[in-house]
Amino acid sequence: MIDVAPAPLMVSEPGSFAEYTIVQRKPAIIAEVVARNEYGPDIVAELGALQKELAGGLVEPLREETGDALFWYEVWQPWRGKTWRELPWFFAEAYFYRRLLECVRYFQPGPWHLRDPFESQKREALSQGLEVLSAFYASFPRDLPLEQQFALWLERSLWGNRADLSNAATLAKAHHIMPQSMERLLINHTQDVWRLFLEGKVRRLDVVADNSGLELLSDLGLLDFLMSHGLLKTINLHLKGQPFFVSDAMVKDFGATLAALCEAQDQALRLLGQRLKEAVEAGRLVPCDHPFWTTCLFFRQFPDDLYASLAQSDLILLKGDVNYRRLIDDRHWPPTSDLAAIAAYMPSSFLALRTLKGELIVGLPEGLAERLAAEDPSWLINGERGLIHLVRVSKASSCSWG
């Protein structure tokens, strides 16, 4: 049982990745959006004003009238009069993307209504991802036992998580599975996960997706493997309803990915696309979104309808860094903290599949974090390590803090 939670990660922490994200990465994202879209001078000026605000101005509220405006006004209120450097890291990131959509008129009538500012980057990532997945299929050893095939697909899904368009440092490495990759897994519950599927204990799988492009393609390959071998019945694929964290997969990105697979020159990719399309049509693979996924809320704050739906799942697959941060409240937990205790509020058993791109981790044995820090000072953020962390959750579990 956890009585007191540690402090959240703050942008104000000198030399932290959180500080670097707001001071360097987010202004660079704005510059990329301007360069890749033919916005008029009014939108360019608003994006420039947001850049200046990030550099030292006070955090402004949303000004547009939209269905989510009241929510964002309420969560902004505690930070009225603060600069971006004074914010909790996760709120700062989520709020940044909502403010960016306001700047580009995403929700407003006119020529930019529902126009994804990251669309051109996503198209490029999809094209590159198709090449990588094609090569993976071509080299796949189909004579291996089914358990080993599953491990390879799970590994492909894991390292695909480095294909993050908001993180140039890890994106450059994303197309390659790590050398000695299994040795770079700090937590590896692959065998336990396989046992769940093999014993028929996962009939419904809920996947909370992360990035489009190579990661989504890799995830779909894994899901197709599980369906093709009768290892589960239905999959709910939770996607974003609006642009978020640059490359986060939206419902429309899933549609574009499915179309690209069905039209691919590579026969293995075409067959994959056809099987996935048939699964969607049969209701076995259900793409869906919920407004919660594009908010600044943590998983312990699931709305009732989403919580009730996830409670019907046998296993929730959480992809990537942002979902991991939301799982543990983006706080400074000691690396040896027990994930099961921190996330006892979760409605069902879950599997965290993540490459490390943020300064937080739990579940490690005593002394490992210190040894890794001595060997590689950037081990928490450089995408060189990952985890496959399974937690079985009793439906009667509850959490006493927060």
N, C-alpha and C positions, 0 to 999 in steps of 0.2 A: 504494500500500500504506500502511496506517495502522499505526504502531507503538505509539502511546500514545493512549488515549481521554481526552477531557476529563472534568471532574467532572460528576456527575449534578446535575440540578436538585433543590434541597433546600428544604424548607418553611422552614428557618431563614434564608433569604435575605431581609433586610429590604426591605419595599416590593415584593416580588415577587408575581406572580399566584399562585404556589404558596403563599406565606404567606396571601394573601387567601382562597384556596380553603379552607384548613383552618380559619382563624380566623373567617371570615364565611360562606362559602357552605355548608359542611357543616353547621354548626348550623342554618342556615336550612332546609336540606333535612330535617333531623330535625323541626323545627317544622311543616313542611308535611305530613310523614308523619303526625304526631300529629293535625293538624287534619283530615285527609282520611280517617282510618280510625277506626273505633269500637273502639279497643283498650281492654282493661281496665286498671285502675290498675297492675297488675304490669308490663305491657309498657310503659306510659307512664313508669313509674319507671325502667325499664332504659334507655329512650331518653334520659331526662333525665340518667341517670348517664353515658351516652356523651357527651352534650353537655358535661358538666362535665369529663370526661376529655380531651376535645379542647382545652378551655380551659387546661389546664396539668397534668393528671394524667399518670401514667406509662401507656404503651401496654400494655394488658392482653392476655393471650392469649385465644383462644377457649376456652370451657368446655364446649360441647356435644359430644356424641359423634356424629360424622357421618363419612361416607366421606372427606371432604376435611380432617378435623381434623388429621391428622398432617402433611399438606403445610403447612397454615397455621401449625402449631406450629413447624415447622422454619424457615420463612421469617421468622417472628417472632423467633426466638432471637437473631439478631445485634442486635436492637433492644430486648432486655430491659433494663429500667431507664431507657429513654429516654422523653422526652415526644414528643407528636405533632409539635412544632415541630422536632424533631431528626431527622425521618425524610426519606428521599428522597421526592420528590413523588409519583411514580407508585405506589410501594408504599403510601404513606399513603392515596391515593385508593382503590386496589383493596381494601385491608384495611378501610377504612371501610365500604364497601358489604357486605363479608362480615360484619363485626361488626353492622351494622344488621339483616341477615337473621337473625342469631342473636337479637337483641333482640326481633324481632317473631315469633319461633317459626316461621319459614318452613319449616324442615326437620323440625319436631317434630310428632308426632301431635296432633290437636286441631283446633279451629275455624279456626286460621290456617295450617294446613298447606298449603304451596304457594300461598298467597294473596299476590299481588303487591302490595307496599305502595304502588306507583306506578300502580296500575291506573286509578284515576279520572283522573289526569293524562294517561295514554296515550289513554284513550277520548276525552277532549276534543281532544287533539292530532290524533287520527285524523279526527274530525269536521271540524275546521278544515282539515286537509290535503286532504280530499276536495273542499272548496270551491275551494281554490287550484288543485288539479289539474284540476278541471272548467273553471275559467276559462282555464287554460293550454291545454287541448285546444280550447276554443272560439276562441281567438285564434291557434291554430297555423297558420302559412302552409304548407299542404301542396303548394303549387306550387313550392316551393324545390327545388333540386337535393338529392339524397339526402345529400351530404356536409354541406350546411348544416343540414338537418334533424337529422342526427346531432349537430352542434355545439350546436344548441339544446337537445336532450335531455341532452347531457353537461353543459351549463351549468345546466339545471334540477336535475340531480342534484347538482351541485357546491353551488349556493347553498341547496339544501334542507338541506345539512349544518349550516346555522345553526339549524335547528329542534331545539335541544338543551334539554331540560327542566331540565337542571342549571345552565344558564347564562341567567339572565333577561335579561341585557344583549343577547345576540345573538338570543334567542328572539323578542323584539319585532320584529326586522327580517326574520325568516325567511320570511315569506309573500311577499316581493317580491324579484325578481331585481334585482341592483344596477344603478342607472343607470350607463351606460358600463361594463357589467360586464366586458367583455373587456379593457378597459384596466386593470382592477383585478386581473387575473391576473398575478402576479409571475413565474410560470413557466407557459407554455402550449404543451403538446405535442399539442394537439387534432389537428392534421393528421397527425402521426406515428401517433397512435392510430388514426385513421380508415384510414390506409394499411394497418395490420395487419389490420383487419377486411375491408377491401375486397379485399386480396390473399389472403384465406382462410387467414391464418396463426393465427387464433384459432378453433379448433374447440371447445375447452373453456375456459370462463371461470369462475374462482372469484372470488366477490364476498364480501369480508369486510365485512359490514354494520355500520352504526353506529346511528343513532337510528331509532326507530319514528315513526309519524305522517307528516308531510309528507316527510321525507327518504326513508323506505322507499317511500312512494308514488311519489316521483320516481325512485328507483332502479328500481322495477318498470316504470315507463313506459319508461325507457331500455332495460331488458332486453327488454321486449316489442317495442320498435322493432327491436332487433338480431335477435331471433328471427323477427319477421314478414318481414324482408327477407333471411332466409337467410344472415345474416352470422356465425352461429356455430351449433354443434350442441347443446351441453349447457352448463348453468350449475349450479354448486354454490353455493348461497346460504348462507353461514356466519353463523349466528345465535347468540344466547346461550341457554344452558340454564337460566339463573336471572336474576333482576333484577340489573342492573349499571348504574352511572352514570345512574340514574333512567330515562332513556328509551331505553337501548340495546334494539334489537329482539330479542325472544325468538322461539322457534318459535311459541309461542301468539300472539304479536303478528302474525306473518306470517299465521297462520290467520284472525285477526280482521280483518286488512286485506283479505285475499282475499274473505272473506264480505261485508264492507262494500262492496267494489267490485261484487260480483255482485248486490247488493241495491240499488245506488245508483239514484236517479231519473234521473240523467243517462245517456243512452244510451251515450255514449262511454266512460264509466267502467264501465258494465255489460259492454260488449263487451271492454274491457280485462280485467275480472275473469274473463270466460268464457275468453278466450285463455290467461290465466295458469293458470287451473284445468286447462284441457286440457293445457298444457305440463307441469304437475305430474303429472297422471295418466299422461302419456306418458313420464315419466322424463326430460324435457328440462330441467326446472327442478326442482332437488332441494334442498329446505330441509334443513339439517343443523346440528348443534351439536357441540361438543367441549369437555370440561372446561377445556382450556387457555385458551379465550377469556375466562373469568371468573377468571383468576388474575392475579398481579402479575408474571408472567414476560414477558420481552421476546421478540421474534420470533427472535432468534438462539438462543433456548432452546426452539424447537419440539420437542415430543416426536416420537419416531421415526415413529409411525404418521401423525401429521398432516403431518410433513415429507414423507414418502413420497407421501402423497396429493397435496399441493400440487405436488410435483415433476412430476406427470403433467399439470399445467395448462399451457395455452399463455400465459395471462395471469392475474395476480392483481390484482383491483381492490380497493384498500384505501381504505375510506371514512373520512374524518373525522380529528379531532385525536388521539384516543386511539390509533388504529392507527398514525398517523404517529409519535407518541411511542414506541410500542413498536418501531417500525421502526428508529429511531435511538437507542434505549436511553435516551431522556429525558435527554440530556446537553447540555452547553453547547458544542456544535460551533460554530465560526466560521461565519457565514452563507454564506461562499464555499466551504465544504467540499463535497466531491463525494459525492452520495448513492450513486452506484454503488459507490464504494470503501467507504463506511460499511456498506452493506447487501449486500456481495459474498457473504454467507452465504445469501442468499435462494435458494430452490430453483427459482424460475422468474422470468421477466420480470414486472414489476409496474407498476401505475399508482396513484400516490398522488393522491387527489382530496380536497381539504381546504380549508375556510375557516379562517383563522388565529384560533385561540382559545387559544393557549398560547405562551409566550415561547421559542420555538425554531423555527429554519428553516435549511435548507441549500440549496445549489444556486444562490445568487444571484450576479450579477456583482459585481465589486469596486465598492464605494462606494454601492450601492443601499440597503443596510440603514441606513447612516448618513444618507443623504438622507431616507429614509422616517421615521426617528426624529426628524429635525429638523422635518419637516412634520406628523407625527402621532405624538405620544409613545406612544399606545396601539395602534399599528398591528399589533402582534403578537397582540393579544388581543381586538380589538373586532369581529371577523368581517367587516370591511369589505374584506378582500382574500382572495384564494384562489390555489390552484395546481393545475395539471393536469400532473403530473410523471411522465413515463414513463421507466423504466429497463429496458433489455434486459440480461438476466442469462444468462451462459453457464453451462450445467449443470456445467461443470468449475470454476467459480469457487470460491474459498475466501477466508476472512478470517483474518488472522494475529494479531488482537488479541482481548482480552476472554475 
